[in-house]
Amino acid sequence: MKITDVNFLIIGATKSATTWLQRSLQNDPDILMPDPELHYFSREFHRGQDWYLAQFPEYSGQPFVGEKSNSYLEEPLAASRIHASLGNVKLLAQLRNPIDRAYSDYCMLFRRGEVNGDIGQYLDPRTAADNRFLGGGRYHRQLERYYDLFPSSQLFVIFYEDLLVQPDAQLRKVRHYLGALNDSYASPVSGRIKDKNMPIVGGGHSGYLKWLKPMASPFRSTRAYKAAKQFFSQPVEYSPLGTELRARLVDYYSDDTEKLGKIIGRDLSGWLGNVSRDASPR
């Protein structure tokens, strides 16, 4: 397998159901994708092309070869690295209302025990600076790097909110953009890939228990381990995204979202004000 055999990349955004998209595409035997995010063009570029290609499953001439790494949208150097290595690659960006995305990202790290319950510390634009939660939703700034290097025909932008309404149609659009026209494999995976409402051990403070994971790992498949995990798991209580904080986030993202609408040719005037019907922490 050569580097030029990679002909599509899902570049983000984080917390926008890109794993759903990846697994739905993997249903097609003509599409070859590794399961993990490789982050090669963002965090692992120093490892070189041989390392990158070794991360893919065995290649047997599949016409569509790609991978998903959400960091490619956020890392400033990723676009130029991709362009230098894969000038003809097709790029997929799946975007989500940046406010819902930021809240979902915060909830994910809270669930892991990596942030505390003071949501304003992380999401209030007045005090939180341009961190991963806020910066991750400035899509115009991120996509502009790609539009500066690639023709618009090589960048396909789709929306999380659309897949909630018509997942089948969303998946078919992606497949047709890639060139996969056999719709017998156009069935999206069902259910939530990453359900943040499931109880977990530690109830949102699992970071304190990380030291136990290596010792428990050999027993994960046993009935006793599963029973113990279920017994100690607790529902996670997330800090709510209040009305005032949401209003400040609308102001924060309004300029970037207006520019995004112009660059992709879509009216996004009502996007920030619409709370997704699935705005629960995911």
Buried (B, 14 or more C-beta within 10 A) or exposed (E): BEEEBBBBBBBBBBBBBBBBBBBBBBBBEBBBBBEEBBBBBBBBBEBEEEEBBEBBEEEEEBEBBBBBBBBBBBBEEBBBBBBEBBEEBBBBBBBBBBBBBBBBBBBBBBBBBEBEEEBBEBBBBEEBEEBBBBBBBBBBBBBBBBBEBBEEEBBBBBBBBBBBEEBEEBBBBBBEBBEBEEEEBBEBBEEBBEEBEEEBBBBBBBBEBEEEEEEEEEEEEEEEBEEBBEEEBEEBEBBEBEEEBBEBBBEBBBEBBEBBBEBBEEEBEEBBEEEBEBBBBB
